[in-house]
């Protein structure tokens, strides 16, 4: 990673208490920074904990989770929702790419997304899709990583303060 920062990325397959605590802190950091990731501010600790516990219960039902750790601390995460429909087993949805504010700009998001790409390519997922707030810094990241914008839907997502904003949809093809 840049700036001499190193992070280790690993897949999470069960709810480990220290990891859950780190994911809760990461989610709170994102929401309180204005990220539209499904929650309104202020994010209550019990809401974050409930979300991650419920999410981790789905890890063997088509959800994949990776974290980035630095010095024993969760500094980033990304999720992949595998489509289980018969006609959709070639695609997956990327969700909740989050990096702590203190660790942004160090290549962690790119490393997490490369992990997703590699997993998709080796597991028969040739098409990835995602959505993000139109005009957000995340759009720059996704474009830089080779994602193609499809379009926007106005007033789709509420920001943590409740303001409605357009969502941009992206796709990327992955090949082994």
PyMOL commands that place a pseudoatom at each C-alpha (Angstrom):
pseudoatom trace, name=CA, resn=UNK, resi=1, chain=A, elem=C, hetatm=0, pos=[0.000, 0.000, 0.000]
pseudoatom trace, name=CA, resn=UNK, resi=2, chain=A, elem=C, hetatm=0, pos=[1.064, 3.597, -0.462]
pseudoatom trace, name=CA, resn=UNK, resi=3, chain=A, elem=C, hetatm=0, pos=[2.529, 5.772, 2.311]
pseudoatom trace, name=CA, resn=UNK, resi=4, chain=A, elem=C, hetatm=0, pos=[4.287, 2.757, 3.787]
pseudoatom trace, name=CA, resn=UNK, resi=5, chain=A, elem=C, hetatm=0, pos=[0.944, 1.437, 5.030]
pseudoatom trace, name=CA, resn=UNK, resi=6, chain=A, elem=C, hetatm=0, pos=[0.364, -2.267, 4.892]
pseudoatom trace, name=CA, resn=UNK, resi=7, chain=A, elem=C, hetatm=0, pos=[-2.921, -4.063, 5.309]
pseudoatom trace, name=CA, resn=UNK, resi=8, chain=A, elem=C, hetatm=0, pos=[-3.822, -7.711, 5.207]
pseudoatom trace, name=CA, resn=UNK, resi=9, chain=A, elem=C, hetatm=0, pos=[-7.015, -8.761, 3.482]
pseudoatom trace, name=CA, resn=UNK, resi=10, chain=A, elem=C, hetatm=0, pos=[-8.813, -11.875, 4.595]
pseudoatom trace, name=CA, resn=UNK, resi=11, chain=A, elem=C, hetatm=0, pos=[-12.148, -13.510, 4.076]
pseudoatom trace, name=CA, resn=UNK, resi=12, chain=A, elem=C, hetatm=0, pos=[-14.446, -13.751, 7.095]
pseudoatom trace, name=CA, resn=UNK, resi=13, chain=A, elem=C, hetatm=0, pos=[-16.517, -16.913, 7.310]
pseudoatom trace, name=CA, resn=UNK, resi=14, chain=A, elem=C, hetatm=0, pos=[-17.979, -16.608, 10.815]
pseudoatom trace, name=CA, resn=UNK, resi=15, chain=A, elem=C, hetatm=0, pos=[-18.849, -13.889, 13.311]
pseudoatom trace, name=CA, resn=UNK, resi=16, chain=A, elem=C, hetatm=0, pos=[-15.639, -13.287, 15.255]
pseudoatom trace, name=CA, resn=UNK, resi=17, chain=A, elem=C, hetatm=0, pos=[-16.293, -10.873, 18.155]
pseudoatom trace, name=CA, resn=UNK, resi=18, chain=A, elem=C, hetatm=0, pos=[-13.214, -8.642, 17.576]
pseudoatom trace, name=CA, resn=UNK, resi=19, chain=A, elem=C, hetatm=0, pos=[-13.982, -8.459, 13.859]
pseudoatom trace, name=CA, resn=UNK, resi=20, chain=A, elem=C, hetatm=0, pos=[-17.631, -7.558, 14.544]
pseudoatom trace, name=CA, resn=UNK, resi=21, chain=A, elem=C, hetatm=0, pos=[-16.485, -4.763, 16.869]
pseudoatom trace, name=CA, resn=UNK, resi=22, chain=A, elem=C, hetatm=0, pos=[-14.128, -3.462, 14.180]
pseudoatom trace, name=CA, resn=UNK, resi=23, chain=A, elem=C, hetatm=0, pos=[-16.840, -3.640, 11.521]
pseudoatom trace, name=CA, resn=UNK, resi=24, chain=A, elem=C, hetatm=0, pos=[-19.201, -1.691, 13.809]
pseudoatom trace, name=CA, resn=UNK, resi=25, chain=A, elem=C, hetatm=0, pos=[-16.595, 1.046, 14.240]
pseudoatom trace, name=CA, resn=UNK, resi=26, chain=A, elem=C, hetatm=0, pos=[-15.953, 1.075, 10.477]
pseudoatom trace, name=CA, resn=UNK, resi=27, chain=A, elem=C, hetatm=0, pos=[-19.670, 1.375, 9.689]
pseudoatom trace, name=CA, resn=UNK, resi=28, chain=A, elem=C, hetatm=0, pos=[-20.099, 4.200, 12.209]
pseudoatom trace, name=CA, resn=UNK, resi=29, chain=A, elem=C, hetatm=0, pos=[-17.104, 6.020, 10.711]
pseudoatom trace, name=CA, resn=UNK, resi=30, chain=A, elem=C, hetatm=0, pos=[-18.622, 5.767, 7.221]
pseudoatom trace, name=CA, resn=UNK, resi=31, chain=A, elem=C, hetatm=0, pos=[-22.124, 6.845, 8.248]
pseudoatom trace, name=CA, resn=UNK, resi=32, chain=A, elem=C, hetatm=0, pos=[-20.855, 9.752, 10.327]
pseudoatom trace, name=CA, resn=UNK, resi=33, chain=A, elem=C, hetatm=0, pos=[-18.724, 10.827, 7.356]
pseudoatom trace, name=CA, resn=UNK, resi=34, chain=A, elem=C, hetatm=0, pos=[-21.855, 11.026, 5.202]
pseudoatom trace, name=CA, resn=UNK, resi=35, chain=A, elem=C, hetatm=0, pos=[-21.726, 7.699, 3.323]
pseudoatom trace, name=CA, resn=UNK, resi=36, chain=A, elem=C, hetatm=0, pos=[-25.054, 6.399, 2.086]
pseudoatom trace, name=CA, resn=UNK, resi=37, chain=A, elem=C, hetatm=0, pos=[-24.730, 2.752, 3.076]
pseudoatom trace, name=CA, resn=UNK, resi=38, chain=A, elem=C, hetatm=0, pos=[-28.228, 2.066, 4.356]
pseudoatom trace, name=CA, resn=UNK, resi=39, chain=A, elem=C, hetatm=0, pos=[-28.221, 3.942, 7.665]
pseudoatom trace, name=CA, resn=UNK, resi=40, chain=A, elem=C, hetatm=0, pos=[-29.154, 7.377, 8.971]
pseudoatom trace, name=CA, resn=UNK, resi=41, chain=A, elem=C, hetatm=0, pos=[-27.002, 9.410, 11.351]
pseudoatom trace, name=CA, resn=UNK, resi=42, chain=A, elem=C, hetatm=0, pos=[-26.408, 9.252, 14.160]
pseudoatom trace, name=CA, resn=UNK, resi=43, chain=A, elem=C, hetatm=0, pos=[-25.813, 5.516, 13.937]
pseudoatom trace, name=CA, resn=UNK, resi=44, chain=A, elem=C, hetatm=0, pos=[-26.560, 3.871, 17.270]
pseudoatom trace, name=CA, resn=UNK, resi=45, chain=A, elem=C, hetatm=0, pos=[-23.990, 1.256, 18.339]
pseudoatom trace, name=CA, resn=UNK, resi=46, chain=A, elem=C, hetatm=0, pos=[-26.737, -1.346, 18.828]
pseudoatom trace, name=CA, resn=UNK, resi=47, chain=A, elem=C, hetatm=0, pos=[-27.981, -0.715, 15.264]
pseudoatom trace, name=CA, resn=UNK, resi=48, chain=A, elem=C, hetatm=0, pos=[-24.494, -1.347, 13.857]
pseudoatom trace, name=CA, resn=UNK, resi=49, chain=A, elem=C, hetatm=0, pos=[-24.064, -4.439, 16.011]
pseudoatom trace, name=CA, resn=UNK, resi=50, chain=A, elem=C, hetatm=0, pos=[-27.454, -5.803, 14.974]
pseudoatom trace, name=CA, resn=UNK, resi=51, chain=A, elem=C, hetatm=0, pos=[-26.657, -5.236, 11.312]
pseudoatom trace, name=CA, resn=UNK, resi=52, chain=A, elem=C, hetatm=0, pos=[-23.291, -7.036, 11.431]
pseudoatom trace, name=CA, resn=UNK, resi=53, chain=A, elem=C, hetatm=0, pos=[-24.624, -9.943, 13.488]
pseudoatom trace, name=CA, resn=UNK, resi=54, chain=A, elem=C, hetatm=0, pos=[-27.494, -10.420, 11.042]
pseudoatom trace, name=CA, resn=UNK, resi=55, chain=A, elem=C, hetatm=0, pos=[-25.181, -10.044, 8.048]
pseudoatom trace, name=CA, resn=UNK, resi=56, chain=A, elem=C, hetatm=0, pos=[-22.674, -12.588, 9.376]
pseudoatom trace, name=CA, resn=UNK, resi=57, chain=A, elem=C, hetatm=0, pos=[-25.510, -15.077, 9.769]
pseudoatom trace, name=CA, resn=UNK, resi=58, chain=A, elem=C, hetatm=0, pos=[-25.868, -14.995, 5.946]
pseudoatom trace, name=CA, resn=UNK, resi=59, chain=A, elem=C, hetatm=0, pos=[-22.230, -15.761, 5.156]
pseudoatom trace, name=CA, resn=UNK, resi=60, chain=A, elem=C, hetatm=0, pos=[-23.022, -19.299, 4.079]
pseudoatom trace, name=CA, resn=UNK, resi=61, chain=A, elem=C, hetatm=0, pos=[-26.126, -18.236, 2.127]
pseudoatom trace, name=CA, resn=UNK, resi=62, chain=A, elem=C, hetatm=0, pos=[-24.531, -16.485, -0.818]
pseudoatom trace, name=CA, resn=UNK, resi=63, chain=A, elem=C, hetatm=0, pos=[-22.788, -13.604, 0.953]
pseudoatom trace, name=CA, resn=UNK, resi=64, chain=A, elem=C, hetatm=0, pos=[-19.007, -13.205, 1.027]
pseudoatom trace, name=CA, resn=UNK, resi=65, chain=A, elem=C, hetatm=0, pos=[-17.178, -10.774, 3.316]
pseudoatom trace, name=CA, resn=UNK, resi=66, chain=A, elem=C, hetatm=0, pos=[-13.576, -9.579, 3.340]
pseudoatom trace, name=CA, resn=UNK, resi=67, chain=A, elem=C, hetatm=0, pos=[-11.843, -7.253, 5.749]
pseudoatom trace, name=CA, resn=UNK, resi=68, chain=A, elem=C, hetatm=0, pos=[-8.623, -5.303, 5.548]
pseudoatom trace, name=CA, resn=UNK, resi=69, chain=A, elem=C, hetatm=0, pos=[-6.645, -5.201, 8.787]
pseudoatom trace, name=CA, resn=UNK, resi=70, chain=A, elem=C, hetatm=0, pos=[-3.722, -3.064, 9.818]
pseudoatom trace, name=CA, resn=UNK, resi=71, chain=A, elem=C, hetatm=0, pos=[-1.981, -3.464, 13.156]
pseudoatom trace, name=CA, resn=UNK, resi=72, chain=A, elem=C, hetatm=0, pos=[-4.811, -5.730, 14.324]
pseudoatom trace, name=CA, resn=UNK, resi=73, chain=A, elem=C, hetatm=0, pos=[-7.495, -3.160, 13.487]
pseudoatom trace, name=CA, resn=UNK, resi=74, chain=A, elem=C, hetatm=0, pos=[-10.259, -3.487, 10.882]
pseudoatom trace, name=CA, resn=UNK, resi=75, chain=A, elem=C, hetatm=0, pos=[-9.607, -0.630, 8.445]
pseudoatom trace, name=CA, resn=UNK, resi=76, chain=A, elem=C, hetatm=0, pos=[-11.707, -1.694, 5.465]
pseudoatom trace, name=CA, resn=UNK, resi=77, chain=A, elem=C, hetatm=0, pos=[-14.306, -4.145, 4.212]
pseudoatom trace, name=CA, resn=UNK, resi=78, chain=A, elem=C, hetatm=0, pos=[-16.281, -5.197, 1.158]
pseudoatom trace, name=CA, resn=UNK, resi=79, chain=A, elem=C, hetatm=0, pos=[-19.166, -7.605, 0.596]
pseudoatom trace, name=CA, resn=UNK, resi=80, chain=A, elem=C, hetatm=0, pos=[-20.148, -9.702, -2.390]
pseudoatom trace, name=CA, resn=UNK, resi=81, chain=A, elem=C, hetatm=0, pos=[-23.719, -10.957, -2.817]
pseudoatom trace, name=CA, resn=UNK, resi=82, chain=A, elem=C, hetatm=0, pos=[-23.711, -13.996, -5.072]
pseudoatom trace, name=CA, resn=UNK, resi=83, chain=A, elem=C, hetatm=0, pos=[-26.799, -14.284, -7.233]
pseudoatom trace, name=CA, resn=UNK, resi=84, chain=A, elem=C, hetatm=0, pos=[-28.288, -17.728, -6.667]
pseudoatom trace, name=CA, resn=UNK, resi=85, chain=A, elem=C, hetatm=0, pos=[-30.967, -17.683, -9.353]
pseudoatom trace, name=CA, resn=UNK, resi=86, chain=A, elem=C, hetatm=0, pos=[-30.524, -20.288, -12.055]
pseudoatom trace, name=CA, resn=UNK, resi=87, chain=A, elem=C, hetatm=0, pos=[-30.183, -17.652, -14.756]
pseudoatom trace, name=CA, resn=UNK, resi=88, chain=A, elem=C, hetatm=0, pos=[-27.978, -15.370, -12.655]
pseudoatom trace, name=CA, resn=UNK, resi=89, chain=A, elem=C, hetatm=0, pos=[-25.210, -17.557, -11.316]
pseudoatom trace, name=CA, resn=UNK, resi=90, chain=A, elem=C, hetatm=0, pos=[-22.730, -15.712, -13.506]
pseudoatom trace, name=CA, resn=UNK, resi=91, chain=A, elem=C, hetatm=0, pos=[-23.174, -12.421, -11.642]
pseudoatom trace, name=CA, resn=UNK, resi=92, chain=A, elem=C, hetatm=0, pos=[-22.785, -10.869, -8.189]
pseudoatom trace, name=CA, resn=UNK, resi=93, chain=A, elem=C, hetatm=0, pos=[-23.387, -7.535, -6.442]
pseudoatom trace, name=CA, resn=UNK, resi=94, chain=A, elem=C, hetatm=0, pos=[-20.568, -5.651, -4.735]
pseudoatom trace, name=CA, resn=UNK, resi=95, chain=A, elem=C, hetatm=0, pos=[-21.794, -3.988, -1.543]
pseudoatom trace, name=CA, resn=UNK, resi=96, chain=A, elem=C, hetatm=0, pos=[-20.491, -1.764, 1.231]
pseudoatom trace, name=CA, resn=UNK, resi=97, chain=A, elem=C, hetatm=0, pos=[-16.929, -1.030, 0.219]
pseudoatom trace, name=CA, resn=UNK, resi=98, chain=A, elem=C, hetatm=0, pos=[-15.810, 0.890, 3.312]
pseudoatom trace, name=CA, resn=UNK, resi=99, chain=A, elem=C, hetatm=0, pos=[-12.412, 2.223, 4.383]
pseudoatom trace, name=CA, resn=UNK, resi=100, chain=A, elem=C, hetatm=0, pos=[-11.751, 4.140, 7.594]
pseudoatom trace, name=CA, resn=UNK, resi=101, chain=A, elem=C, hetatm=0, pos=[-11.273, 7.854, 6.954]
pseudoatom trace, name=CA, resn=UNK, resi=102, chain=A, elem=C, hetatm=0, pos=[-7.847, 7.665, 8.596]
pseudoatom trace, name=CA, resn=UNK, resi=103, chain=A, elem=C, hetatm=0, pos=[-6.741, 5.000, 6.105]
pseudoatom trace, name=CA, resn=UNK, resi=104, chain=A, elem=C, hetatm=0, pos=[-8.114, 6.323, 2.818]
pseudoatom trace, name=CA, resn=UNK, resi=105, chain=A, elem=C, hetatm=0, pos=[-5.794, 7.096, -0.066]
pseudoatom trace, name=CA, resn=UNK, resi=106, chain=A, elem=C, hetatm=0, pos=[-3.517, 4.166, 0.750]
pseudoatom trace, name=CA, resn=UNK, resi=107, chain=A, elem=C, hetatm=0, pos=[-4.767, 1.642, -1.796]
pseudoatom trace, name=CA, resn=UNK, resi=108, chain=A, elem=C, hetatm=0, pos=[-6.980, -0.337, 0.589]
pseudoatom trace, name=CA, resn=UNK, resi=109, chain=A, elem=C, hetatm=0, pos=[-10.157, 0.103, -1.484]
pseudoatom trace, name=CA, resn=UNK, resi=110, chain=A, elem=C, hetatm=0, pos=[-8.296, -0.965, -4.633]
pseudoatom trace, name=CA, resn=UNK, resi=111, chain=A, elem=C, hetatm=0, pos=[-6.872, -4.026, -2.855]
pseudoatom trace, name=CA, resn=UNK, resi=112, chain=A, elem=C, hetatm=0, pos=[-10.306, -5.026, -1.559]
pseudoatom trace, name=CA, resn=UNK, resi=113, chain=A, elem=C, hetatm=0, pos=[-11.826, -4.636, -5.021]
pseudoatom trace, name=CA, resn=UNK, resi=114, chain=A, elem=C, hetatm=0, pos=[-9.008, -6.689, -6.583]
pseudoatom trace, name=CA, resn=UNK, resi=115, chain=A, elem=C, hetatm=0, pos=[-9.821, -9.413, -4.070]
pseudoatom trace, name=CA, resn=UNK, resi=116, chain=A, elem=C, hetatm=0, pos=[-13.457, -9.282, -5.203]
pseudoatom trace, name=CA, resn=UNK, resi=117, chain=A, elem=C, hetatm=0, pos=[-12.402, -9.417, -8.870]
pseudoatom trace, name=CA, resn=UNK, resi=118, chain=A, elem=C, hetatm=0, pos=[-10.129, -12.403, -8.260]
pseudoatom trace, name=CA, resn=UNK, resi=119, chain=A, elem=C, hetatm=0, pos=[-12.788, -14.266, -6.284]
pseudoatom trace, name=CA, resn=UNK, resi=120, chain=A, elem=C, hetatm=0, pos=[-15.403, -13.593, -8.955]
pseudoatom trace, name=CA, resn=UNK, resi=121, chain=A, elem=C, hetatm=0, pos=[-13.151, -14.730, -11.781]
pseudoatom trace, name=CA, resn=UNK, resi=122, chain=A, elem=C, hetatm=0, pos=[-12.199, -17.978, -10.054]
pseudoatom trace, name=CA, resn=UNK, resi=123, chain=A, elem=C, hetatm=0, pos=[-15.777, -18.732, -8.969]
pseudoatom trace, name=CA, resn=UNK, resi=124, chain=A, elem=C, hetatm=0, pos=[-17.576, -18.358, -12.289]
pseudoatom trace, name=CA, resn=UNK, resi=125, chain=A, elem=C, hetatm=0, pos=[-18.881, -14.828, -11.689]
pseudoatom trace, name=CA, resn=UNK, resi=126, chain=A, elem=C, hetatm=0, pos=[-18.179, -12.995, -14.914]
pseudoatom trace, name=CA, resn=UNK, resi=127, chain=A, elem=C, hetatm=0, pos=[-20.335, -9.929, -14.255]
pseudoatom trace, name=CA, resn=UNK, resi=128, chain=A, elem=C, hetatm=0, pos=[-20.217, -7.693, -11.195]
pseudoatom trace, name=CA, resn=UNK, resi=129, chain=A, elem=C, hetatm=0, pos=[-22.584, -4.803, -10.470]
pseudoatom trace, name=CA, resn=UNK, resi=130, chain=A, elem=C, hetatm=0, pos=[-22.720, -2.106, -7.821]
pseudoatom trace, name=CA, resn=UNK, resi=131, chain=A, elem=C, hetatm=0, pos=[-24.345, 1.195, -7.045]
pseudoatom trace, name=CA, resn=UNK, resi=132, chain=A, elem=C, hetatm=0, pos=[-23.046, 4.319, -5.359]
pseudoatom trace, name=CA, resn=UNK, resi=133, chain=A, elem=C, hetatm=0, pos=[-24.146, 7.889, -4.807]
pseudoatom trace, name=CA, resn=UNK, resi=134, chain=A, elem=C, hetatm=0, pos=[-23.776, 9.853, -8.041]
pseudoatom trace, name=CA, resn=UNK, resi=135, chain=A, elem=C, hetatm=0, pos=[-21.038, 12.443, -7.782]
pseudoatom trace, name=CA, resn=UNK, resi=136, chain=A, elem=C, hetatm=0, pos=[-19.440, 10.805, -4.738]
pseudoatom trace, name=CA, resn=UNK, resi=137, chain=A, elem=C, hetatm=0, pos=[-15.697, 10.192, -4.374]
pseudoatom trace, name=CA, resn=UNK, resi=138, chain=A, elem=C, hetatm=0, pos=[-16.485, 6.476, -4.724]
pseudoatom trace, name=CA, resn=UNK, resi=139, chain=A, elem=C, hetatm=0, pos=[-17.426, 7.059, -8.377]
pseudoatom trace, name=CA, resn=UNK, resi=140, chain=A, elem=C, hetatm=0, pos=[-13.856, 8.164, -9.075]
pseudoatom trace, name=CA, resn=UNK, resi=141, chain=A, elem=C, hetatm=0, pos=[-12.506, 5.026, -7.378]
pseudoatom trace, name=CA, resn=UNK, resi=142, chain=A, elem=C, hetatm=0, pos=[-14.750, 2.699, -9.366]
pseudoatom trace, name=CA, resn=UNK, resi=143, chain=A, elem=C, hetatm=0, pos=[-13.983, 4.369, -12.693]
pseudoatom trace, name=CA, resn=UNK, resi=144, chain=A, elem=C, hetatm=0, pos=[-10.256, 4.238, -11.961]
pseudoatom trace, name=CA, resn=UNK, resi=145, chain=A, elem=C, hetatm=0, pos=[-10.634, 0.496, -11.296]
pseudoatom trace, name=CA, resn=UNK, resi=146, chain=A, elem=C, hetatm=0, pos=[-12.250, -0.139, -14.691]
pseudoatom trace, name=CA, resn=UNK, resi=147, chain=A, elem=C, hetatm=0, pos=[-15.951, -0.068, -13.809]
pseudoatom trace, name=CA, resn=UNK, resi=148, chain=A, elem=C, hetatm=0, pos=[-18.405, 1.155, -16.456]
pseudoatom trace, name=CA, resn=UNK, resi=149, chain=A, elem=C, hetatm=0, pos=[-21.239, 3.509, -15.545]
pseudoatom trace, name=CA, resn=UNK, resi=150, chain=A, elem=C, hetatm=0, pos=[-24.667, 2.447, -16.800]
pseudoatom trace, name=CA, resn=UNK, resi=151, chain=A, elem=C, hetatm=0, pos=[-26.781, 5.356, -15.600]
pseudoatom trace, name=CA, resn=UNK, resi=152, chain=A, elem=C, hetatm=0, pos=[-28.416, 7.083, -12.659]
pseudoatom trace, name=CA, resn=UNK, resi=153, chain=A, elem=C, hetatm=0, pos=[-31.709, 6.969, -10.798]
pseudoatom trace, name=CA, resn=UNK, resi=154, chain=A, elem=C, hetatm=0, pos=[-32.731, 10.299, -9.229]
pseudoatom trace, name=CA, resn=UNK, resi=155, chain=A, elem=C, hetatm=0, pos=[-33.628, 10.557, -5.528]
pseudoatom trace, name=CA, resn=UNK, resi=156, chain=A, elem=C, hetatm=0, pos=[-32.850, 6.873, -4.995]
pseudoatom trace, name=CA, resn=UNK, resi=157, chain=A, elem=C, hetatm=0, pos=[-30.886, 6.846, -1.744]
pseudoatom trace, name=CA, resn=UNK, resi=158, chain=A, elem=C, hetatm=0, pos=[-31.129, 8.869, 1.429]
pseudoatom trace, name=CA, resn=UNK, resi=159, chain=A, elem=C, hetatm=0, pos=[-27.891, 10.231, 2.791]
pseudoatom trace, name=CA, resn=UNK, resi=160, chain=A, elem=C, hetatm=0, pos=[-27.265, 9.812, 6.532]
pseudoatom trace, name=CA, resn=UNK, resi=161, chain=A, elem=C, hetatm=0, pos=[-28.852, 13.243, 7.056]
pseudoatom trace, name=CA, resn=UNK, resi=162, chain=A, elem=C, hetatm=0, pos=[-31.959, 12.189, 5.106]
pseudoatom trace, name=CA, resn=UNK, resi=163, chain=A, elem=C, hetatm=0, pos=[-31.252, 14.156, 1.904]
pseudoatom trace, name=CA, resn=UNK, resi=164, chain=A, elem=C, hetatm=0, pos=[-32.280, 12.216, -1.214]
pseudoatom trace, name=CA, resn=UNK, resi=165, chain=A, elem=C, hetatm=0, pos=[-29.562, 11.808, -3.832]
pseudoatom trace, name=CA, resn=UNK, resi=166, chain=A, elem=C, hetatm=0, pos=[-29.225, 10.055, -7.186]
pseudoatom trace, name=CA, resn=UNK, resi=167, chain=A, elem=C, hetatm=0, pos=[-27.589, 6.646, -7.343]
pseudoatom trace, name=CA, resn=UNK, resi=168, chain=A, elem=C, hetatm=0, pos=[-25.211, 5.655, -10.136]
pseudoatom trace, name=CA, resn=UNK, resi=169, chain=A, elem=C, hetatm=0, pos=[-25.075, 2.049, -11.349]
pseudoatom trace, name=CA, resn=UNK, resi=170, chain=A, elem=C, hetatm=0, pos=[-21.862, 0.392, -12.522]
pseudoatom trace, name=CA, resn=UNK, resi=171, chain=A, elem=C, hetatm=0, pos=[-20.791, -2.955, -13.939]
pseudoatom trace, name=CA, resn=UNK, resi=172, chain=A, elem=C, hetatm=0, pos=[-17.527, -4.766, -14.557]
pseudoatom trace, name=CA, resn=UNK, resi=173, chain=A, elem=C, hetatm=0, pos=[-16.760, -7.967, -16.428]
pseudoatom trace, name=CA, resn=UNK, resi=174, chain=A, elem=C, hetatm=0, pos=[-14.417, -10.447, -14.756]
pseudoatom trace, name=CA, resn=UNK, resi=175, chain=A, elem=C, hetatm=0, pos=[-12.634, -13.249, -16.542]
pseudoatom trace, name=CA, resn=UNK, resi=176, chain=A, elem=C, hetatm=0, pos=[-10.297, -15.947, -15.212]
for i in range(1, 176): cmd.bond("trace and resi %d" % i, "trace and resi %d" % (i + 1))
show_as sticks, trace
zoom trace
